[in-house]
Each structure stands twice: as structure tokens, then as C-alpha cells.
Amino acid sequence: MPKSIAVFGAGPGLGQAVARHYAREGYAVTLVARRPEPLDRLAKDLTSAGATAHVIAADLSDTGAAPRLAERIRAEAGNLDAFYYAPTPNAGFVSAASLTPSHAQNFMPLIFYTMLALVQEFLPHMLEQRHGAILTAQGGSTVQGLPNMSGPSPAQAAQRNYLQALHAEVADKGVYVGMLYIGAAIKNSAFHAEMERAKAAGDPVWEMPTVDPEHLADLLWTMHDTKGPREVRYP
Ligand SMILES: NC(=O)c1ccc[n+]([C@@H]2O[C@H](COP(=O)([O-])OP(=O)(O)OC[C@H]3O[C@@H](n4cnc5c(N)ncnc54)[C@H](OP(=O)(O)O)[C@@H]3O)[C@@H](O)[C@H]2O)c1
């Protein structure tokens, strides 16, 4: 039976690159996002390269649906050896000065609560096997508050705090918790496409380097494979 990973947020940027990388490493891959068509296309690519891929369309901001989602994953792909959780809101950055409670709260289910629910679903088996990985990738504003980059960032910081604590509890029980923090625009992603559009239109854009998602997927894999540091920042 091949090892199994779920990619929660299997979008065109990093999610897809993580799926491809783990498929090459021999993992069966379960792809999760809201729109089934791009997931089906990616699954077709993966299976034509000899991998096993499952597609589950789901809205990860619906935390109450996480147990049913986990049941579906177990039914189709079995228990997970790893999961990557980074569904991207892709909109909603505002200044800290204008951030309202309801705007901040909007991001909590997708970024924090559903991840918690999925950890509750999949961690017990990982601990039983003394083997597994829980991986995330977030922006640099998770680690360091930045002007005009509030909105999702406080929810991402809550996720980070939780994962740091989880790492401290499970690292010596065979489960690796890995966090990658990215201060660059990821090629192929919706964010990068919007940045290119804004640049071409002469609109103001954040100054940041760009990075290939394959490079980041390779970094995440190395963190997991070597059980390296719990957190890595790029660049
Ligand atoms: N893109 C960048 O330049 C950049 C820079 C720094 C950090 N990051 C971080 O890196 C991580 C990966 O970013 P990425 O841009 O490369 O993302 P990605 O892997 O290209 O895509 C993530 C996918 O999440 C899915 N998603 C969004 N809301 C969802 C929901 N409610 N339920 C289920 N799925 C949902 C979207 O697909 P559907 O629309 O089909 O649901 C989207 O395609 C994210 O945590 C992001 O914050 C990104």
C-alpha cells in the first residue's frame, strides 16, 4: 500500500507542486479544493504519470463538515501519512488600522478551525503508527506583521502558534510538524497572476521576489523527509 498525502488547497501554485512532488516520491495523493475541474485535470496528469490520485471537492471554510470530509478521505485513500494544509483566501488583505472584528473572524474557519478539526481526525492514527507529517505554508506576514497585510494574517499567526505547540508535543512521538513561511510571490498562483496584472496596468504592487512553486515543494519535502527544523522561512 503506497503512503498517502492529502493536499488541502490543491491550487495552481504551491498546492499543485506539492501534489506533484509527493506523487513522484510514491505517495497516493488526495486533492482537495472547492472547484472540481482543476482538481480533475491535475489528477489526470498525476495518474497518467503512474501515480494514484483522488479528488474531493470541498469548502474548507465549513469546519462542521470536516469530520465528513475526513471520513470520505479515509474511505477513498485510507488513513493519511501526511497532510499539507494551505487553502488560500487570495483576497482580504487590509491595513491593520482598518481591520474590523468581523473581517478578521472571516478567516478563522478556513485558516485555523478546519485545520484543527482535520488534525483531530488524522493525528491519532499518526501517533498510533509513530509516523506522519502535518505541513503548512503561509506568507511572511504570519511571522512578522507588515503594513497593509493584515486580514488573514492574524488567523495565520493563530495557526502558527498552534502548530508550534503541536510540534513540541508530537515531535518525539514520530510525527513531524513543518511550517514554511514565504516572503515571495509564487509563480502560477492566483496571487502572482494578480500581481502581474496590476504591474501591467501600472497599479501599485507589493515589492517582493518571485519563486518557483517546485522549489518550495522541494523545500517542504526536504523538511519532512529529514525531519528538519519545524519552521523554515523563504527567502
Ligand atoms: N501565492 C503567493 O504568492 C504566496 C506568497 C506567500 C505565501 N503564500 C501562501 O502559500 C500558500 C499556498 O499559496 P498559493 O497561492 O500557492 O495557493 P495554491 O496552492 O495555488 O492554491 C490554494 C487553493 O486553495 C483553494 N481554496 C481557497 N479557498 C478554499 C476553501 N474555502 N475551501 C477549499 N479550498 C480553498 C483554492 O482553490 P478553489 O478556489 O478551487 O477552492 C486555491 O486554488 C498559502 O497559504 C498562501 O497564503 C502564497
The ligand as an SDF file (V2000), in Angstrom:
LIG
                    3D

 48 52  0  0  0  0  0  0  0  0999 V2000
    0.7090   32.9360   -3.9030 N   0  0  0  0  0  0  0  0  0  0  0  0
    1.7040   33.5990   -3.3280 C   0  0  0  0  0  0  0  0  0  0  0  0
    2.4170   34.3650   -3.9860 O   0  0  0  0  0  0  0  0  0  0  0  0
    2.0000   33.3880   -1.8710 C   0  0  0  0  0  0  0  0  0  0  0  0
    3.0190   34.1390   -1.2620 C   0  0  0  0  0  0  0  0  0  0  0  0
    3.3360   33.8860    0.0690 C   0  0  0  0  0  0  0  0  0  0  0  0
    2.6430   32.9140    0.7740 C   0  0  0  0  0  0  0  0  0  0  0  0
    1.6330   32.2170    0.1690 N   0  0  0  0  0  0  0  0  0  0  0  0
    0.9530   31.1770    0.9350 C   0  0  0  0  0  0  0  0  0  0  0  0
    1.3450   29.9270    0.3950 O   0  0  0  0  0  0  0  0  0  0  0  0
    0.2500   29.0080    0.4440 C   0  0  0  0  0  0  0  0  0  0  0  0
   -0.0310   28.4970   -0.9670 C   0  0  0  0  0  0  0  0  0  0  0  0
   -0.4410   29.6240   -1.7490 O   0  0  0  0  0  0  0  0  0  0  0  0
   -0.7350   29.5090   -3.3110 P   0  0  0  0  0  0  0  0  0  0  0  0
   -1.1080   30.8920   -3.7460 O   0  0  0  0  0  0  0  0  0  0  0  0
    0.3840   28.8110   -3.9940 O   0  0  0  0  0  0  0  0  0  0  0  0
   -2.0320   28.6310   -3.3280 O   0  0  0  0  0  0  0  0  0  0  0  0
   -2.4080   27.4660   -4.3550 P   0  0  0  0  0  0  0  0  0  0  0  0
   -1.7330   26.2450   -3.9090 O   0  0  0  0  0  0  0  0  0  0  0  0
   -2.2430   27.9290   -5.7520 O   0  0  0  0  0  0  0  0  0  0  0  0
   -3.9870   27.3790   -4.1690 O   0  0  0  0  0  0  0  0  0  0  0  0
   -4.6490   27.1800   -3.0000 C   0  0  0  0  0  0  0  0  0  0  0  0
   -6.0670   26.7650   -3.3360 C   0  0  0  0  0  0  0  0  0  0  0  0
   -6.8590   26.8670   -2.1510 O   0  0  0  0  0  0  0  0  0  0  0  0
   -8.1760   26.6860   -2.5900 C   0  0  0  0  0  0  0  0  0  0  0  0
   -9.1040   27.2650   -1.6410 N   0  0  0  0  0  0  0  0  0  0  0  0
   -9.3030   28.5790   -1.3390 C   0  0  0  0  0  0  0  0  0  0  0  0
  -10.3240   28.7080   -0.5040 N   0  0  0  0  0  0  0  0  0  0  0  0
  -10.7950   27.4400   -0.2630 C   0  0  0  0  0  0  0  0  0  0  0  0
  -11.8540   26.9120    0.5040 C   0  0  0  0  0  0  0  0  0  0  0  0
  -12.6860   27.7110    1.1800 N   0  0  0  0  0  0  0  0  0  0  0  0
  -12.0300   25.5740    0.5430 N   0  0  0  0  0  0  0  0  0  0  0  0
  -11.2330   24.7550   -0.1790 C   0  0  0  0  0  0  0  0  0  0  0  0
  -10.2040   25.1990   -0.9110 N   0  0  0  0  0  0  0  0  0  0  0  0
   -9.9990   26.5220   -0.9720 C   0  0  0  0  0  0  0  0  0  0  0  0
   -8.3050   27.3960   -3.9530 C   0  0  0  0  0  0  0  0  0  0  0  0
   -8.9700   26.5400   -4.8860 O   0  0  0  0  0  0  0  0  0  0  0  0
  -10.5600   26.6900   -5.1030 P   0  0  0  0  0  0  0  0  0  0  0  0
  -10.7790   28.1250   -5.4670 O   0  0  0  0  0  0  0  0  0  0  0  0
  -10.9070   25.7280   -6.1800 O   0  0  0  0  0  0  0  0  0  0  0  0
  -11.1970   26.3280   -3.8000 O   0  0  0  0  0  0  0  0  0  0  0  0
   -6.8410   27.6150   -4.3450 C   0  0  0  0  0  0  0  0  0  0  0  0
   -6.6060   27.2560   -5.6720 O   0  0  0  0  0  0  0  0  0  0  0  0
   -0.9240   29.7720    1.0570 C   0  0  0  0  0  0  0  0  0  0  0  0
   -1.0320   29.5280    2.4390 O   0  0  0  0  0  0  0  0  0  0  0  0
   -0.5600   31.2390    0.8270 C   0  0  0  0  0  0  0  0  0  0  0  0
   -1.1490   32.0800    1.8070 O   0  0  0  0  0  0  0  0  0  0  0  0
    1.3060   32.4260   -1.1340 C   0  0  0  0  0  0  0  0  0  0  0  0
  1  2  1  0
  2  3  2  0
  2  4  1  0
  4  5  1  0
  4 48  2  0
  5  6  2  0
  6  7  1  0
  7  8  2  0
  8  9  1  0
  8 48  1  0
  9 10  1  0
  9 46  1  0
 10 11  1  0
 11 12  1  0
 11 44  1  0
 12 13  1  0
 13 14  1  0
 14 15  2  0
 14 16  1  0
 14 17  1  0
 17 18  1  0
 18 19  2  0
 18 20  1  0
 18 21  1  0
 21 22  1  0
 22 23  1  0
 23 24  1  0
 23 42  1  0
 24 25  1  0
 25 26  1  0
 25 36  1  0
 26 27  1  0
 26 35  1  0
 27 28  2  0
 28 29  1  0
 29 30  1  0
 29 35  2  0
 30 31  1  0
 30 32  2  0
 32 33  1  0
 33 34  2  0
 34 35  1  0
 36 37  1  0
 36 42  1  0
 37 38  1  0
 38 39  2  0
 38 40  1  0
 38 41  1  0
 42 43  1  0
 44 45  1  0
 44 46  1  0
 46 47  1  0
M  CHG  2   8   1  16  -1
M  END
$$$$
